[in-house]
Amino acid sequence: MRNNNNRVKENSSQKNWIEELSKSDDFTFFTTSSDVEDKSVYRIYFFRTLIRSEIMHEEVLPYLTKNLTLQQLKSQIPVQELIVTTDNSVVIEKLLEGYVSIQYGDNKTECLLVDVANNISRTIGPPLMESTTLGPQIGFVEDLVININLIRKKLPISELHIREFKVGTLSKTGVAVIYLSEIADEENVNTVTQRINDIQYDHIPDSSFISSMIGDNTHSIFPQSIPTERIDRAVAGLVEGKIVIIVDGSPNALLTPALIDETFIAMEDYYVNWVLATFFRLIRMFGFALSIFITPFYVAILTYHYELIPPRLLESLILSRASVPFPPIIEVLFLEITIELVKEAGLRLPSKIGQTLGIVGGIVIGQAVVEAKLTSNILLILVGLGTLASYTSAIYKFNNTIRFIKFPVILMAQLIGLLGIFMGFIYLITHLLRLTSLGRPYIGAYPFRKTTAFDLWVRLPFAVQKKRPTTLRPASLFRSTNDSKQPGPPSDFDE
């Protein structure tokens, strides 16, 4: 009697998931015989919009004419992924991933799941946001399996470990955590995996969601993980001891822990002479400071400290602003906001139209604003320089941070002049000193480590860079295979 009750419950459970999935018009069911009670009949279930029908017809259906059990079919069908299960939740999950479910005879609980998913992905191409003239021209795509394959080809070693997760209560987005077991700090790996496991959200469409949810300070505007489209940057990070996070559906991998200094590092630096690479890196750092402080200095000096301006330059400023009816703060905010509007419009329009709008709109509006005496020629030059400097960072996400920071500094400059700029600078440095990424300092300069300085502020020759950056606390400190046997981890202050 108990066995009959169990069979009734199993049949009812199976009937429930079939009824639930049948509410979708693309759910398909058919049998290999008109007699559903036939002990040799196969019942096939699948979503026709998720499978490749040619694979099912060529590799699966021909074997259903041989009157084989599910276990025998599993050994016969030439498909890589085959699962036999009685767990209805697994059946539903795999059906929604593009599998075909096959039942045999009067057994309505056991299912053979065959992977015939139609995985659609774009062709591998060059990175769009991190393009370089030198170095590899291959970027990540939106397919998780392809991205892992690209990394494994660059690092064909057994120490490359991958942990996979399903994140999102509705989207069930695939997330992969990649690291080198002999190099990455185990504490960092455990922290990342724990934070990903703790994510409670319904939909994860992009890696930016993961970056926001696992960051140490979710309110900070500074990116605490480095997004990248480049395979070589991701591999270089792994070799240094970083952890790479890849999200299915996103062409941007995440590198963590991160340093603010890394936003000034372009992969092209490693494909040119170290002297040139160091020069370009210092130019980017100068551009960061210039984009933030150039217009606040204009407001502070013209409002409170005009005596700091040399007499000849002061004369030019007076002539330039003689017909401008607004104080410097209104003049600067008007022009800065106008530039931001042009940027946003250019980003939201189709690429060809956006480029035209950015060039023509910037020239026409700038010329018209000067001729209308709404701003001075000198300020137009300064804002143009600041805008160009804001895009010198090698990480696009950091450019957005730079665009925002200058506005609070401008307001501080209007309130108390140069003292306001100094206070804004102190607040910025304090925030960065307190900020961490996976518990590691966000500024590579503090605390000072010699090995970190070798490849952050300057790019010294490769022969000098014998050790990995100690900021990441790598399990193996030395880059050389022979030297890597020496014990670690490093101390806080490495000589």
N, C-alpha and C positions, 0 to 999 in steps of 0.2 A: 504493500500500500504506500509506503514511504517512497519507493522508487517511482511509482506512478505520479505521486505529488511533485517530486523533483523534476520529472520529465515535463509535466504540465507547466511548471514555473519556467523551465528552460525554453520551451516553445513559446510561451507568452513573452518572455524577454526578447527572443529573437523576432517575434512578430512586432514588438514595440519599436525596435530600431529600424526595421524595414518600413513600417508605417511612417515613422518620423522622417526618414530620408526620402520616401516617396512623395512627400509634399513638394519637393523640388522637381520641376519638369525635366531637368537634365539627368535625373537618376533613372538608370535603365536596369531592367531585369528580364532575363529570358532563360529558358530551359532547353536542354538538348533533346527532349522528348515531350510529346504532347501529354503523356501520362505522368503526372507529377508524383504518383505513388510508385513509379517504376524504381526498383532498387539500384538501377544502373544510370539513373538520370543525374545530370549535372545542373545545378542552379547557379547562374552567373549574375553578379551584381556589380555595377560600376557607375560612375559619373562620366557621361560621354564627353563633357567639356574638359575633363582633366586627364584623359588618357590619349595615347597615340594608337589610333584604331589599327594602323597597319601592323604594329608590333603584336597586338592582341590576335589579329587574324592570321599572322604568319607564324608566331612563336607559341601561342597558347591554345587556340581553338583546335588545331589539328590533333593535339594529344587527347582531346576530350572524346574522341571516337574509339579509344582503345580500352574502355571499361577498366580504368586503373583507379586504385584508391588514392586518397589525397597524398599520402606519404610516397606512393609510387610516382604520382605526378610531380611531386617536389624534386625527385631525383631525375626526372625526365625532361621537364620544361627548361629550355636553354635561356633562362633569365637569371640575372645575378641575385636579386632580392626576392626570396620566397619564404613565407612564414606560415606555419600551421598553428592555429590558435583556437581556443574556445571562449576567449575573453571578448565580449561584445564591445567594450570600450576601445580595445585595440583595433577591432574590425572597423568601427566607425572612424577612428583616427586615420587609419591607413586608406580607407575609401576616399576620405577628404584630401588625401595627399596624392591621389592618382593611381591607387592600386585597384586591382580587380579581385573580388571575393568569389570563391568557388566553393560550393557545397556539393556533397556526393550522397546519393541514395536517400535513405530515410534518416540520416544523421543531419539534423538541422541546427546543431550547435557548433560542430567543428568546421572551420573555414580554412581554405588555402588562399593566402593573400599573395598576389603576383604584382610586382612593380612594373607597370607599363605607363608611368606618368609622362605627361607631355611637358617637359621642362623647357620653357621658352626663355632665352637670354640673348642679349645683344652681343655682337661681335667684339672681341677684345681689341681695344684701340689705345691710342696715347692718352695720358691724363689730360683732362680738360682744364682744371684749375691750377695744376702744378706742372705746366709744360716747361721743358728745357730744350736747349739746342744740343746739349751733350748728354750722354748717358742713355740708359734704356728708355724706350718709348712705349712701354706696356703699362697699362693701368688696371686697377680693379674694375670689375663689372658688378652687376646686381645679383649674381648667382653665387651662393655660399660655397658650393662644391668647387666651382671653377676657381674662386679666389684661394681656397685652401690648396688646390692643385698648383696654382702659380707660385705659392710660397714654398710648397714641398719641392718643386723643381729647382728652386734657388738654394734650398737647404735639405739635400737628400740624406739626412742622418736620422738615426733612431732616437736621438735626444730631443727631437722636435715633437712635443706632446700637444695634443688637442683635446679640449674638453667642450662638449656640445650641450646646449641647453635649449629649452623651449620657453620663450618669454612672451607674455601677453595672454590674458585669459580668453580673449576672442581670436586674436590673430595667430597665436601659436608660432611666433616668429623664431626661426632658427638663429642661435647665437653661438659663435665658436670663440673660445679663449685659447690662444696659441702662445706657447713659450718654450724656451730651451731649458730642459730640466737640469742640466749641468751648469747653467749660468744664472738663470733668473732666481731671485730671492724667493724662497718658499712662502715667506710671510706675505709678500706682494701677491703671489698667486692665490693664496687662500683668501686674502682680502677681496680680490676681484671676484672670485667665484661666489663668495658669501653674499656680496652686494648684489650680484646678478640674481642669485637665488631668492633674495629678499624683495625683488621688484614685484609690486602688485599693481598692474595696469592692464587695461583691456587691449590696447593696440600699440604695437611698436613698428612704425613704418620706416624708421631710419636709425642709423647709429647715433645721431644727435640725441635721441631720446635716452639711449643707454648712457651716453656721456653725461647728461644732466642728472640722471638718477643715481649714478655711482660716484659722483664727485664729492670731495670732502666738504666743500662749501657751495651749496646749491644756489646761494644768493649772489655769488661773485660773478662779475661780467667777464672775468678772465677764464679762458678755456683750460680746464684742468686735465684734459687729455688731448693729444695732438691728432686731429683728423688728417688722413692722407689718402690720396688716390694712387700713390706710387708704390710699386712693388719693392723697389730698391730701398726706399725709406723704411718700409715695414721690416724688411729683412735686416737692415742695419740696426734698427731698434732691437730686434730679437737678439742679435749677436752681442749687443751691449748689455743685455739683461732686462730689457723692457718686456712688457706683455702686450700682445696684439689682440684686439677684439674685432671680430668680423660679424656683421649682422646681415642676414639674408634679406635681399631687396635693397641694400645700400652699397654704393660704389666707394664709400669712404670707410677705411679701417681706422681704428682708434689705437694710439700708442699711449701707454701709461706705465709708470708715473711720468709726468711731464715737467719740464722746466720752462720758465718764461724765456730763457736764453735761446731755447730751441726754435722759437718763432722767427729768429733771425738767421737760421741755418737753412740754406737751400742745398739740395742734393748736388746741384751743379758745382758747389764749392769743392767737392771731392773729385771732380773731373778736370780741374785746372790746377795750375801751380799754387802752392800753399801761400805764397806772397799775395797773389791776386785774390785768392779765396779770402784771406784775412782782410784785405782792403775792402772787398765787396761786403763782407760781414759787418765791418765797422761803419760802412755807408748806411746799411740798413738800421743799425742802432742809432746813428745820427738822425736818420729820417724819422724814427719813432719819437725822439725828443722834439724834433722840429715840428712835426705835425700836431703835437699836443700844445706846445708853448708859444708858437710864433704869433698867433692872433691874440692870446692873452697878454703877451708883452706889448703888443700894439695898443690894446685898450688901457693897460696900466700906465704906460709911459705918457700917452697923450692925455690921460685924465688927471694923473697925479705927478708924474715925474718928467715933464717935458724938458727940464733942465739937463737931463742925461743925454739929450740928443745933441750931436755936434751942430754948431751954428749953420753950416752950409746945408746940412741935411734938414735942419729945422725949417729953413727957408723954403726948401722944396715941399716939405709937408704942409706948410701953411698955404702955399700956392695951390697945392693939390686939393686941400680941404676948404678953400676959401668960399666955394659956392655950395658946399654940402650942408644941408639944414639940420642934420641929425648929430647927436653926440656919438663918440666912437663906439659905444656899446651897441647902439641901435644899428649903426652902420655895419659892424662886424656880424651881429646876429642875422641881419637881413641877408648878407651875402653868404654866410655859412649855410643858412637854411635853404637858400636858393640852390646852392651847389648840391646839398643833400637831396633836394627834390629832383634835380637833373639826374643824379645817380640812381635814385629809386625808379624813376621813369625809364631810364635806360635798361635797368635790370628786368623790369616787368614786361617790356615789349619784346617782340621777336628779335633775334640777334642782329640781323641786318638793319632793321629799323632802329634798334636801340643804339647801335654804333653811330648811325647817322645823327640821331637825336643828341647823343652825348657830345659829338664834335660840333655840329652846327648850333645846337642849343646853347652850349657853353660859350661859343664865340659871339653869337648874336646877342644873348642876354647880357654877357659881360660888357660888350661894347655899348649896348643901349643903356645899361645902368650907369656907366661912366658919363656918357653924353647927357643923360638926364640929371646929372649932378646928385645922384642918390648915394654915391660912394666915391672914394678917391682912387686914382690910378695905382698908388702905392699899395693900398689895401688889397686891390684886385690881384696884384702880383704876389703879395704875402699869402693870400688865401689859395691862390693857384699852387704855390710852392708847398703849402701845408697839405693840400689835397693829393698832390703827387707823392709827397713823402709818406702819406698814410698807407700807400699801396706798396711800399718797399718790403713789407714783411713777407716771409716765404709762406705763411699760413693765412689763408683767406679769412678764416674765422676770427683771427686776431685783428685783422683790418677793421672789422665791425666794432671791436672793443676800442680801438684807437679813435674811430669816428665819434664815439660817444664821450670819451673822457674829456675832450677839449671843451665841451660846453659847460660843465661845472667849473672848470678852471677859468673860463672867460667870466663867469658870474663872480667868482672870487676876486678876480682882477678888478672888476668894476667896483666892488664893495670896498676893498682896502689896498688896492694897488699891488705893488711888488710883494708886499707882505702876504697878500692873498694867494699869489702864485706860489710863494714859498710854502705856505700852509697846505695848499693843494698838493704840492710835491711831497711834503712830509707825510700827509695822509696816504698818498699813493704808495710810497715806500713802506709805510707801516703795514698797510693792507697786504702788500706782496710778501713782506717778511712773515706775517702771520699765516699766510695761505700755504696750504700743503696739497700734495697730490699723492694719494694712498699713504698719507702720513709722512711723506718725504718733503723736504723744503722745496718751495716753488722757485726760489731764486738760487741759481747755481753758485752765486758769489758768496752765499752765506749758508752754513759756515764755509770758510775758504778751504778748497781742496785743490791741490796742485794738478791732479789728473783731470779734474773737471775743467780747469782753466785751459788745458791743452787743446780742447776741442769745442769750447763754447764761445769765448770771447775772441779767440784767434784759432786758426786752423794750422797747426804746426805739421811738419812732415810726418808721414806715416811711421818712419823709423823711430821717431820720438814717442809716439803714442803706443807704448808697450802695455799700458794698463787701461782697463775699462773705467769709465767714470764711477767714482766711489759713491756718488749721490744715490745711485740705484741699489747699493749694497749687493753687488753681484756675488754669487756663490764662488765663481772663479774670477779672480781679479786680473790675471794676466791674459793677454790676447794670444800669445804664443802657446802652442800645444805642449811644448816641453815645460814652459814656465807655469802652465795652468795647474800643475800638480802641487804647487806651493799653496799652503793653507790660507784661507780667508775666514770670515769676511773682513774687510778693512775697518780701520778705526775711523772715528768721526773726522779727525784731522790727519789727512794723509800727507806725507812729505814727498 
